[in-house]
Amino acid sequence: MRSSMSTGNFFQKMKKKPAVQRVLDSLDDYTEDGIRGLTGTHFPMWIKEELLELKKRNGKTAEDAAFEIAMKMIAASQHSEIK
């Protein structure tokens, strides 16, 4: 893969092949071992790794997770200022 983006960003922006999109659409139905066992040309190791990361984060991207953490930190700091 040749891109200046991280693999996570590239994976989020890339046009998904139907086989990859089917897995994404039903990610909750897959176990981590099931994702590791995906075969075929549409599932090189880097795609499996991105699917595993999404599975671990309940389908949220790294940006989504970072945004949620930032919002919690802002809310906590505002709450502590009120006291």
PyMOL CGO cylinders between C-alpha atoms (Angstrom):
from pymol import cmd
from pymol.cgo import CYLINDER

trace = [
    CYLINDER, 0.00, 0.00, 0.00, 1.39, 3.37, -0.94, 0.3, 1, 1, 1, 1, 1, 1,
    CYLINDER, 1.39, 3.37, -0.94, -0.29, 6.24, 0.80, 0.3, 1, 1, 1, 1, 1, 1,
    CYLINDER, -0.29, 6.24, 0.80, 0.75, 9.07, 3.07, 0.3, 1, 1, 1, 1, 1, 1,
    CYLINDER, 0.75, 9.07, 3.07, -2.24, 8.23, 5.29, 0.3, 1, 1, 1, 1, 1, 1,
    CYLINDER, -2.24, 8.23, 5.29, -2.07, 5.83, 8.18, 0.3, 1, 1, 1, 1, 1, 1,
    CYLINDER, -2.07, 5.83, 8.18, -3.54, 2.42, 7.39, 0.3, 1, 1, 1, 1, 1, 1,
    CYLINDER, -3.54, 2.42, 7.39, -6.51, 3.25, 9.63, 0.3, 1, 1, 1, 1, 1, 1,
    CYLINDER, -6.51, 3.25, 9.63, -7.29, 6.47, 7.78, 0.3, 1, 1, 1, 1, 1, 1,
    CYLINDER, -7.29, 6.47, 7.78, -6.76, 4.82, 4.42, 0.3, 1, 1, 1, 1, 1, 1,
    CYLINDER, -6.76, 4.82, 4.42, -9.04, 1.93, 5.37, 0.3, 1, 1, 1, 1, 1, 1,
    CYLINDER, -9.04, 1.93, 5.37, -11.80, 4.33, 6.42, 0.3, 1, 1, 1, 1, 1, 1,
    CYLINDER, -11.80, 4.33, 6.42, -11.60, 6.33, 3.18, 0.3, 1, 1, 1, 1, 1, 1,
    CYLINDER, -11.60, 6.33, 3.18, -10.97, 3.52, 0.69, 0.3, 1, 1, 1, 1, 1, 1,
    CYLINDER, -10.97, 3.52, 0.69, -13.73, 2.15, -1.52, 0.3, 1, 1, 1, 1, 1, 1,
    CYLINDER, -13.73, 2.15, -1.52, -14.51, -1.21, 0.04, 0.3, 1, 1, 1, 1, 1, 1,
    CYLINDER, -14.51, -1.21, 0.04, -14.79, -4.37, -2.03, 0.3, 1, 1, 1, 1, 1, 1,
    CYLINDER, -14.79, -4.37, -2.03, -18.16, -6.11, -1.52, 0.3, 1, 1, 1, 1, 1, 1,
    CYLINDER, -18.16, -6.11, -1.52, -16.54, -8.91, 0.50, 0.3, 1, 1, 1, 1, 1, 1,
    CYLINDER, -16.54, -8.91, 0.50, -14.91, -6.43, 2.89, 0.3, 1, 1, 1, 1, 1, 1,
    CYLINDER, -14.91, -6.43, 2.89, -18.11, -4.38, 3.16, 0.3, 1, 1, 1, 1, 1, 1,
    CYLINDER, -18.11, -4.38, 3.16, -20.09, -7.51, 4.08, 0.3, 1, 1, 1, 1, 1, 1,
    CYLINDER, -20.09, -7.51, 4.08, -17.70, -8.17, 6.95, 0.3, 1, 1, 1, 1, 1, 1,
    CYLINDER, -17.70, -8.17, 6.95, -17.91, -4.53, 8.09, 0.3, 1, 1, 1, 1, 1, 1,
    CYLINDER, -17.91, -4.53, 8.09, -21.71, -4.62, 7.96, 0.3, 1, 1, 1, 1, 1, 1,
    CYLINDER, -21.71, -4.62, 7.96, -21.80, -7.69, 10.20, 0.3, 1, 1, 1, 1, 1, 1,
    CYLINDER, -21.80, -7.69, 10.20, -18.68, -7.15, 12.30, 0.3, 1, 1, 1, 1, 1, 1,
    CYLINDER, -18.68, -7.15, 12.30, -20.52, -8.06, 15.51, 0.3, 1, 1, 1, 1, 1, 1,
    CYLINDER, -20.52, -8.06, 15.51, -21.13, -11.55, 14.10, 0.3, 1, 1, 1, 1, 1, 1,
    CYLINDER, -21.13, -11.55, 14.10, -17.40, -12.23, 13.72, 0.3, 1, 1, 1, 1, 1, 1,
    CYLINDER, -17.40, -12.23, 13.72, -15.04, -13.40, 16.41, 0.3, 1, 1, 1, 1, 1, 1,
    CYLINDER, -15.04, -13.40, 16.41, -11.44, -12.21, 16.40, 0.3, 1, 1, 1, 1, 1, 1,
    CYLINDER, -11.44, -12.21, 16.40, -10.38, -15.68, 15.25, 0.3, 1, 1, 1, 1, 1, 1,
    CYLINDER, -10.38, -15.68, 15.25, -13.01, -15.50, 12.50, 0.3, 1, 1, 1, 1, 1, 1,
    CYLINDER, -13.01, -15.50, 12.50, -11.52, -12.23, 11.26, 0.3, 1, 1, 1, 1, 1, 1,
    CYLINDER, -11.52, -12.23, 11.26, -7.99, -13.66, 11.38, 0.3, 1, 1, 1, 1, 1, 1,
    CYLINDER, -7.99, -13.66, 11.38, -9.23, -16.64, 9.36, 0.3, 1, 1, 1, 1, 1, 1,
    CYLINDER, -9.23, -16.64, 9.36, -10.64, -14.57, 6.48, 0.3, 1, 1, 1, 1, 1, 1,
    CYLINDER, -10.64, -14.57, 6.48, -9.09, -15.64, 3.21, 0.3, 1, 1, 1, 1, 1, 1,
    CYLINDER, -9.09, -15.64, 3.21, -8.93, -14.35, -0.31, 0.3, 1, 1, 1, 1, 1, 1,
    CYLINDER, -8.93, -14.35, -0.31, -7.31, -11.50, -2.14, 0.3, 1, 1, 1, 1, 1, 1,
    CYLINDER, -7.31, -11.50, -2.14, -9.64, -8.96, -0.53, 0.3, 1, 1, 1, 1, 1, 1,
    CYLINDER, -9.64, -8.96, -0.53, -8.28, -9.73, 2.93, 0.3, 1, 1, 1, 1, 1, 1,
    CYLINDER, -8.28, -9.73, 2.93, -4.54, -9.03, 3.11, 0.3, 1, 1, 1, 1, 1, 1,
    CYLINDER, -4.54, -9.03, 3.11, -3.06, -8.89, 6.59, 0.3, 1, 1, 1, 1, 1, 1,
    CYLINDER, -3.06, -8.89, 6.59, -3.36, -5.10, 6.94, 0.3, 1, 1, 1, 1, 1, 1,
    CYLINDER, -3.36, -5.10, 6.94, -7.14, -5.23, 6.26, 0.3, 1, 1, 1, 1, 1, 1,
    CYLINDER, -7.14, -5.23, 6.26, -7.55, -8.02, 8.81, 0.3, 1, 1, 1, 1, 1, 1,
    CYLINDER, -7.55, -8.02, 8.81, -5.62, -5.92, 11.33, 0.3, 1, 1, 1, 1, 1, 1,
    CYLINDER, -5.62, -5.92, 11.33, -7.89, -2.92, 10.71, 0.3, 1, 1, 1, 1, 1, 1,
    CYLINDER, -7.89, -2.92, 10.71, -10.98, -5.12, 11.07, 0.3, 1, 1, 1, 1, 1, 1,
    CYLINDER, -10.98, -5.12, 11.07, -9.61, -6.47, 14.36, 0.3, 1, 1, 1, 1, 1, 1,
    CYLINDER, -9.61, -6.47, 14.36, -9.02, -2.92, 15.62, 0.3, 1, 1, 1, 1, 1, 1,
    CYLINDER, -9.02, -2.92, 15.62, -12.58, -1.94, 14.70, 0.3, 1, 1, 1, 1, 1, 1,
    CYLINDER, -12.58, -1.94, 14.70, -13.86, -5.06, 16.46, 0.3, 1, 1, 1, 1, 1, 1,
    CYLINDER, -13.86, -5.06, 16.46, -11.93, -4.15, 19.62, 0.3, 1, 1, 1, 1, 1, 1,
    CYLINDER, -11.93, -4.15, 19.62, -13.35, -0.60, 19.53, 0.3, 1, 1, 1, 1, 1, 1,
    CYLINDER, -13.35, -0.60, 19.53, -16.93, -1.78, 18.85, 0.3, 1, 1, 1, 1, 1, 1,
    CYLINDER, -16.93, -1.78, 18.85, -16.88, -0.45, 15.29, 0.3, 1, 1, 1, 1, 1, 1,
    CYLINDER, -16.88, -0.45, 15.29, -15.54, 2.99, 16.22, 0.3, 1, 1, 1, 1, 1, 1,
    CYLINDER, -15.54, 2.99, 16.22, -12.61, 4.51, 14.42, 0.3, 1, 1, 1, 1, 1, 1,
    CYLINDER, -12.61, 4.51, 14.42, -9.59, 5.78, 16.32, 0.3, 1, 1, 1, 1, 1, 1,
    CYLINDER, -9.59, 5.78, 16.32, -10.83, 9.31, 15.63, 0.3, 1, 1, 1, 1, 1, 1,
    CYLINDER, -10.83, 9.31, 15.63, -14.25, 8.46, 17.11, 0.3, 1, 1, 1, 1, 1, 1,
    CYLINDER, -14.25, 8.46, 17.11, -12.63, 7.04, 20.24, 0.3, 1, 1, 1, 1, 1, 1,
    CYLINDER, -12.63, 7.04, 20.24, -10.33, 10.06, 20.61, 0.3, 1, 1, 1, 1, 1, 1,
    CYLINDER, -10.33, 10.06, 20.61, -13.29, 12.42, 20.21, 0.3, 1, 1, 1, 1, 1, 1,
    CYLINDER, -13.29, 12.42, 20.21, -15.25, 10.57, 22.90, 0.3, 1, 1, 1, 1, 1, 1,
    CYLINDER, -15.25, 10.57, 22.90, -12.30, 10.74, 25.30, 0.3, 1, 1, 1, 1, 1, 1,
    CYLINDER, -12.30, 10.74, 25.30, -11.87, 14.47, 24.61, 0.3, 1, 1, 1, 1, 1, 1,
    CYLINDER, -11.87, 14.47, 24.61, -15.56, 15.13, 25.25, 0.3, 1, 1, 1, 1, 1, 1,
    CYLINDER, -15.56, 15.13, 25.25, -15.39, 13.22, 28.55, 0.3, 1, 1, 1, 1, 1, 1,
    CYLINDER, -15.39, 13.22, 28.55, -12.33, 15.21, 29.58, 0.3, 1, 1, 1, 1, 1, 1,
    CYLINDER, -12.33, 15.21, 29.58, -14.03, 18.50, 28.74, 0.3, 1, 1, 1, 1, 1, 1,
    CYLINDER, -14.03, 18.50, 28.74, -17.15, 17.50, 30.65, 0.3, 1, 1, 1, 1, 1, 1,
    CYLINDER, -17.15, 17.50, 30.65, -15.09, 16.41, 33.66, 0.3, 1, 1, 1, 1, 1, 1,
    CYLINDER, -15.09, 16.41, 33.66, -13.11, 19.66, 33.71, 0.3, 1, 1, 1, 1, 1, 1,
    CYLINDER, -13.11, 19.66, 33.71, -16.30, 21.74, 33.45, 0.3, 1, 1, 1, 1, 1, 1,
    CYLINDER, -16.30, 21.74, 33.45, -17.86, 19.73, 36.26, 0.3, 1, 1, 1, 1, 1, 1,
    CYLINDER, -17.86, 19.73, 36.26, -14.85, 20.27, 38.51, 0.3, 1, 1, 1, 1, 1, 1,
    CYLINDER, -14.85, 20.27, 38.51, -14.89, 24.03, 37.78, 0.3, 1, 1, 1, 1, 1, 1,
    CYLINDER, -14.89, 24.03, 37.78, -18.48, 24.28, 38.95, 0.3, 1, 1, 1, 1, 1, 1,
    CYLINDER, -18.48, 24.28, 38.95, -17.66, 22.97, 42.45, 0.3, 1, 1, 1, 1, 1, 1,
]
cmd.load_cgo(trace, "trace")
